[in-house]
Amino acid sequence: MELKPANTQQIILEAAEKIFIDKGYSETKTVEIAKEAGVNHAMLHYYFRTKENLFNKVFENKANFFLGTFKDVFQADLPFFEKIKTIVEAHFDRIGANPKVPVFVFREIIANKAKRDFILQKIVPAGRPVIRELEQMVDAEVKKGTIAPVTPLDLLLNIASLNVLSYAMAQVYFDFDKGLTPEINAFLAQRKRNNVEVILKSLKVERE
């Protein structure tokens, strides 16, 4: 059965994501992606033109996937601390579904100035609505005296740092190639609880 164009594009993107994450941009060849996707090289070129276009689309999709963590929670009717708890947990779980992505992102940013420029021009603007929404939430709670003053960027960096480092260290301690064993799951569950506790504690006002 012939693939529909939308399906073909998605299959190519999924194949590209797998290979880019495993090998990095510079070591990946478009012929490898075409082979993984089960399409000919001409079709890959037809849809995406260049390897850089394909890489940028994969990168953009992953950024939107993680930004979606925050957007979904903002729309939920929850108290502030429950929203923050949910954000930490949801972000942690999305990394769990993509444990190699943080390493992939940092590797590409460090190795390729063009990728840093792409992030500044494309990804950072996409994240600004998240910053604004979080800023409104935080400012409202600071004015009520329920949380200590904090910038939304610092809060996001604290959440991301704790969650990303948890998975990075898990991959140092354990062999993920064997799958998620009970020992790995127990470690990650404890880290998730700890990260929530650390973030919430950092926001609470210290009473004399």
ABEGO torsion letter per residue (X at the ends): XBBBAAAAAAAAAAAAAAAAAAAEAAABBAAAAAAAAGBBAAAAAAAAGBAAAAAAAAAAAAAAAAAAAAAAAAABBBBAAAAAAAAAAAAAAAAAABAAAAAAAAAAAAABAAAAAAAAAAAAAAAAAAAAAAAAAAAAAAAAGABBBBBAAAAAAAAAAAAAAAAAAAAAABBAAAEBBAAAAAAAAAAAAAAAAAAAAAABBBBX
